[in-house]
């Protein structure tokens, strides 16, 4: 009878450390290069002797993706890509202070043994392409903003005309690159019926334009369909984080900022635009102002409420309904 391994993998840029244990508690460790050949080797190592494996690795930017895909498409191996916040909390529960490649692999193996295992499904090529295009467009947009700020400072500082001309040319060039990335992203979206339908829902929100819709969709399509709206909010790092100690220390709650920074950023501008041009959103903002909430708290609340609305649209497969976002309270009868 073949053994079923519980496996933890700590992934870094150049290599990854693996620790596996069978039902009898026998533990083995190994290190492989984080390249295609290393991915094939670890799959063979885990399957040797006809064994199966449940593997947990942590989401680590771009470094884990190709390894996770190689494992998930290998017969007899299932993969869970754990949320970094869940891993951090689990590490704390083990009272593990030191953090090295080896101890991290051990901790992830214990995570596989003790926590609910949620299988990870490899995203389609279209989804991977869309996220890469969206994130690159965000990065180039930030470059253009920085160059615009430099141009403003240079104009105030009376820089030579040739410098100002070069900055303006660079801003125009960056704008063309952003437009090209946007065009490619839209081609990907309209080439996939599922993405096209989700895109339609997002664009039905007054305040979400093409660029914002691309950025939001590119992050949401990687979420499991089993997550609820509170988990979406936590994924975006928009969940409130209260601070209380005893009966005397009660600081104002702030958002955790422990989630997906790309999704959080992509909701910021739509929240600002919707506050100005979407009547129910504007009414909700005025309601919060009347309660004495600061402007940044109001913007954050609208970002969170927009995410709730997007979740509802995706689940019900319907367009944005202004009236469901916020209903103005009826005046109290005299």
C-alpha positions as CSV (number, residue, x, y, z in Angstrom):
1,X,0.0,0.0,0.0
2,X,1.4,3.4,-1.0
3,X,2.1,6.1,1.5
4,X,0.5,9.5,1.5
5,X,3.0,12.2,2.3
6,X,2.3,15.5,4.1
7,X,4.7,18.0,2.5
8,X,5.8,21.5,3.3
9,X,7.8,23.5,0.8
10,X,9.5,26.8,1.5
11,X,10.1,28.6,-1.8
12,X,12.8,31.2,-2.4
13,X,14.2,32.9,-5.5
14,X,16.9,30.3,-6.4
15,X,15.8,27.1,-4.6
16,X,13.1,25.6,-2.4
17,X,13.4,23.4,0.7
18,X,11.1,20.4,1.0
19,X,10.1,18.4,4.1
20,X,7.8,15.4,3.9
21,X,6.4,13.0,6.5
22,X,4.3,9.8,6.1
23,X,1.6,8.5,8.4
24,X,4.2,6.8,10.6
25,X,5.9,10.2,11.2
26,X,9.0,9.4,9.2
27,X,10.5,12.7,8.0
28,X,12.7,13.4,5.0
29,X,14.1,16.7,3.8
30,X,15.6,17.8,0.4
31,X,16.5,21.0,-1.5
32,X,16.0,21.6,-5.2
33,X,16.8,24.4,-7.6
34,X,13.8,26.6,-8.4
35,X,14.0,26.0,-12.1
36,X,12.0,23.7,-14.4
37,X,14.5,20.8,-13.9
38,X,14.2,21.1,-10.1
39,X,10.4,21.1,-10.4
40,X,10.5,17.8,-12.4
41,X,12.9,16.3,-9.8
42,X,10.7,17.1,-6.8
43,X,7.7,15.7,-8.5
44,X,9.6,12.5,-9.1
45,X,10.9,12.4,-5.6
46,X,7.5,12.8,-4.1
47,X,5.9,10.1,-6.4
48,X,8.7,7.6,-6.0
49,X,7.4,4.2,-5.0
50,X,3.9,5.1,-6.1
51,X,3.3,7.5,-3.2
52,X,0.9,10.4,-3.1
53,X,1.4,13.8,-1.6
54,X,-0.5,16.7,-0.2
55,X,1.8,19.7,-0.5
56,X,1.5,23.1,1.2
57,X,3.5,26.1,0.0
58,X,3.1,29.7,0.8
59,X,2.2,32.4,-1.8
60,X,5.5,34.2,-2.4
61,X,5.0,36.7,-5.2
62,X,6.0,35.1,-8.5
63,X,8.5,32.6,-7.2
64,X,6.0,29.9,-6.2
65,X,3.7,29.9,-9.3
66,X,5.6,27.7,-11.7
67,X,6.5,25.2,-9.0
68,X,2.8,25.1,-7.8
69,X,1.7,24.5,-11.4
70,X,4.2,21.6,-11.9
71,X,3.1,19.9,-8.7
72,X,-0.6,20.4,-9.3
73,X,-0.4,18.8,-12.8
74,X,1.6,15.9,-11.5
75,X,-0.4,12.6,-10.9
76,X,-0.9,11.8,-7.3
77,X,0.1,15.3,-6.0
78,X,-2.4,17.9,-4.7
79,X,-1.3,21.4,-3.8
80,X,-2.5,24.1,-1.4
81,X,-1.2,27.6,-1.8
82,X,-1.6,29.0,1.7
83,X,-2.3,32.7,2.4
84,X,0.7,34.4,4.0
85,X,-1.5,35.8,6.8
86,X,-2.8,32.3,7.6
87,X,0.8,31.0,7.6
88,X,2.0,33.8,9.9
89,X,-0.8,33.1,12.4
90,X,0.0,29.4,12.3
91,X,3.6,30.1,12.9
92,X,2.7,32.2,15.9
93,X,0.5,29.3,17.3
94,X,3.6,27.1,17.2
95,X,5.6,29.7,19.1
96,X,8.3,29.5,16.4
97,X,10.6,32.4,16.7
98,X,13.4,31.5,14.4
99,X,12.6,31.6,10.6
100,X,15.0,29.9,8.3
101,X,14.4,27.9,5.1
102,X,14.5,24.6,7.0
103,X,12.2,25.7,9.8
104,X,9.8,27.3,7.4
105,X,9.5,24.0,5.5
106,X,8.9,22.2,8.8
107,X,6.2,24.7,9.7
108,X,4.5,24.3,6.4
109,X,4.6,20.5,6.7
110,X,2.8,20.8,10.1
111,X,0.4,23.2,8.5
112,X,-0.5,20.4,6.0
113,X,-0.9,18.0,8.8
114,X,-3.1,20.1,11.1
115,X,-5.1,22.5,9.0
116,X,-7.9,22.0,6.5
117,X,-6.5,21.3,3.1
118,X,-7.9,23.4,0.3
119,X,-6.7,22.2,-3.2
120,X,-5.3,24.8,-5.5
121,X,-6.4,24.8,-9.2
122,X,-3.8,26.1,-11.7
123,X,-5.1,29.3,-13.4
124,X,-5.6,29.3,-17.1
125,X,-3.1,30.9,-19.4
126,X,-5.5,33.7,-20.1
127,X,-5.9,34.5,-16.4
128,X,-2.1,34.5,-15.9
129,X,-1.6,36.8,-18.9
130,X,-4.3,39.2,-17.7
131,X,-2.8,39.6,-14.3
132,X,0.7,40.1,-15.7
133,X,-0.6,42.8,-18.1
134,X,-2.6,44.5,-15.4
135,X,0.2,44.6,-12.9
136,X,2.6,45.9,-15.6
137,X,0.1,48.6,-16.5
138,X,-0.1,49.7,-12.9
139,X,3.7,49.8,-12.6
140,X,4.1,51.9,-15.8
141,X,1.3,54.2,-14.6
142,X,3.2,54.8,-11.4
143,X,6.3,55.6,-13.5
144,X,4.3,58.2,-15.4
145,X,3.0,59.8,-12.2
146,X,6.5,60.1,-10.8
147,X,7.7,61.7,-14.1
148,X,4.8,64.1,-14.0
149,X,5.8,65.1,-10.4
150,X,9.4,65.6,-11.5
151,X,8.3,67.7,-14.4
152,X,6.3,69.9,-12.1
153,X,9.3,70.4,-9.8
154,X,11.6,71.0,-12.8
155,X,9.2,73.8,-14.1
156,X,9.2,75.5,-10.7
157,X,13.0,75.2,-10.5
158,X,13.5,76.7,-13.9
159,X,15.3,73.7,-15.4
160,X,16.7,74.0,-19.0
161,X,14.2,73.7,-21.8
162,X,15.9,70.5,-23.1
163,X,15.3,68.8,-19.8
164,X,11.6,69.8,-19.7
165,X,11.2,68.6,-23.3
166,X,12.8,65.2,-22.5
167,X,10.4,64.8,-19.5
168,X,7.4,65.7,-21.6
169,X,8.4,63.2,-24.3
170,X,8.9,60.5,-21.6
171,X,5.4,61.1,-20.2
172,X,3.9,60.8,-23.7
173,X,5.9,57.6,-24.3
174,X,4.8,56.1,-21.0
175,X,1.2,56.9,-21.9
176,X,1.5,55.0,-25.2
177,X,2.9,52.0,-23.3
178,X,0.0,52.1,-20.8
179,X,-2.5,52.2,-23.7
180,X,-0.8,49.3,-25.5
181,X,-0.9,47.2,-22.3
182,X,-4.6,48.1,-21.8
183,X,-5.3,47.1,-25.4
184,X,-3.6,43.7,-25.0
185,X,-5.5,43.2,-21.7
186,X,-8.8,43.9,-23.3
187,X,-8.0,41.4,-26.1
188,X,-7.4,38.7,-23.4
189,X,-10.7,39.6,-21.7
190,X,-12.8,39.6,-24.8
191,X,-11.2,36.3,-25.9
192,X,-12.6,34.4,-22.9
193,X,-16.4,34.3,-22.3
194,X,-16.1,34.1,-18.5
195,X,-13.7,37.0,-18.3
196,X,-15.8,39.0,-20.8
197,X,-19.0,38.5,-18.6
198,X,-17.2,39.5,-15.4
199,X,-15.7,42.5,-17.2
200,X,-19.3,43.6,-18.2
201,X,-20.4,43.5,-14.5
202,X,-17.5,45.6,-13.4
203,X,-18.0,48.2,-16.1
204,X,-21.6,48.6,-15.1
205,X,-20.4,50.4,-11.9
206,X,-20.3,54.2,-12.5
207,X,-16.8,55.0,-11.3
208,X,-15.0,51.9,-12.6
209,X,-13.3,52.7,-16.0
210,X,-11.4,50.4,-18.3
211,X,-8.0,50.6,-16.5
212,X,-9.6,50.1,-13.0
213,X,-11.8,47.2,-14.3
214,X,-8.8,45.5,-15.8
215,X,-6.8,45.8,-12.5
216,X,-9.7,44.6,-10.3
217,X,-10.6,41.7,-12.5
218,X,-7.0,40.6,-12.8
219,X,-6.8,40.1,-9.0
220,X,-10.3,38.7,-8.4
221,X,-10.1,35.9,-10.9
222,X,-7.4,34.1,-8.8
223,X,-9.8,33.8,-5.8
224,X,-11.5,30.5,-5.0
225,X,-15.2,30.4,-5.7
226,X,-15.7,29.0,-2.2
227,X,-14.7,32.2,-0.5
228,X,-17.3,34.4,1.1
229,X,-17.5,38.2,1.0
230,X,-15.7,38.6,4.3
231,X,-12.8,36.6,3.0
232,X,-12.7,38.8,-0.1
233,X,-12.5,41.9,2.1
234,X,-9.7,40.2,4.2
235,X,-7.9,39.2,0.9
236,X,-7.9,42.9,-0.1
237,X,-6.6,44.0,3.3
238,X,-9.7,46.1,3.9
239,X,-10.9,44.3,7.0
240,X,-10.9,46.4,10.2
241,X,-8.2,45.7,12.7
242,X,-9.4,46.9,16.2
243,X,-6.9,47.5,19.0
244,X,-8.0,46.9,22.5
245,X,-6.2,46.2,25.7
246,X,-8.1,45.7,29.0
247,X,-10.8,48.2,29.6
248,X,-8.8,51.5,29.2
249,X,-7.0,51.2,25.8
250,X,-9.4,51.3,22.8
251,X,-7.7,52.9,19.8
252,X,-9.7,53.5,16.6
253,X,-9.9,50.5,14.3
254,X,-7.7,50.6,11.1
255,X,-7.7,48.4,8.1
256,X,-5.3,45.5,8.3
257,X,-3.4,46.2,5.0
258,X,-2.3,42.5,5.2
259,X,-4.0,41.5,1.9
260,X,-3.5,42.0,-1.8
261,X,-2.0,45.5,-2.3
262,X,-2.8,45.4,-6.0
263,X,-6.5,44.9,-5.4
264,X,-6.6,47.5,-2.7
265,X,-4.9,50.1,-5.0
266,X,-7.2,49.3,-7.9
267,X,-10.3,50.1,-5.7
268,X,-9.0,53.5,-4.6
269,X,-9.6,55.5,-7.7
270,X,-13.1,54.0,-8.4
271,X,-14.1,54.9,-4.9
272,X,-13.0,58.6,-5.4
273,X,-14.8,58.8,-8.8
274,X,-18.0,57.1,-7.5
275,X,-18.1,59.5,-4.5
276,X,-18.4,62.4,-7.0
277,X,-20.5,60.9,-9.8
278,X,-22.6,58.0,-8.4
279,X,-25.6,59.4,-6.4
280,X,-26.0,56.5,-3.9
281,X,-22.3,56.3,-3.3
282,X,-22.2,60.1,-2.8
283,X,-25.1,59.8,-0.4
284,X,-23.3,57.1,1.6
285,X,-20.2,59.3,1.8
286,X,-22.4,62.3,3.0
287,X,-23.9,59.9,5.6
288,X,-20.5,59.0,7.0
289,X,-19.4,62.7,7.0
290,X,-22.4,63.6,9.0
291,X,-21.3,61.0,11.6
292,X,-17.9,62.9,11.8
293,X,-15.8,60.3,9.9
294,X,-12.5,61.6,8.4
295,X,-12.1,61.6,4.6
296,X,-9.7,58.7,4.5
297,X,-12.0,56.5,6.6
298,X,-14.9,57.4,4.2
299,X,-12.8,56.5,1.1
300,X,-11.8,53.2,2.7
301,X,-15.4,52.4,3.7
302,X,-16.5,53.0,0.1
303,X,-13.7,50.8,-1.2
304,X,-14.9,48.0,1.1
305,X,-18.6,48.5,0.1
306,X,-17.7,48.5,-3.6
307,X,-16.0,45.2,-3.1
308,X,-19.1,43.9,-1.4
309,X,-21.1,45.0,-4.4
310,X,-18.7,43.4,-6.8
311,X,-18.9,40.1,-4.9
312,X,-22.7,40.3,-5.1
313,X,-22.6,40.9,-8.9
314,X,-20.3,38.0,-9.5
315,X,-22.3,35.6,-7.4
316,X,-25.7,36.7,-8.8
317,X,-24.4,37.3,-12.3
318,X,-26.1,40.7,-12.5
319,X,-25.2,44.3,-13.2
320,X,-24.5,46.9,-10.6
321,X,-27.7,48.2,-8.9
322,X,-27.2,51.7,-7.5
323,X,-30.2,51.4,-5.1
324,X,-28.7,48.3,-3.4
325,X,-25.5,50.1,-2.7
326,X,-27.0,52.5,-0.3
327,X,-30.6,53.5,0.4
328,X,-31.1,57.0,1.8
329,X,-32.9,56.7,5.1
330,X,-36.5,58.0,5.0
331,X,-37.1,61.1,7.1
332,X,-38.6,60.5,10.5
333,X,-42.3,61.6,10.7
334,X,-43.0,64.5,13.0
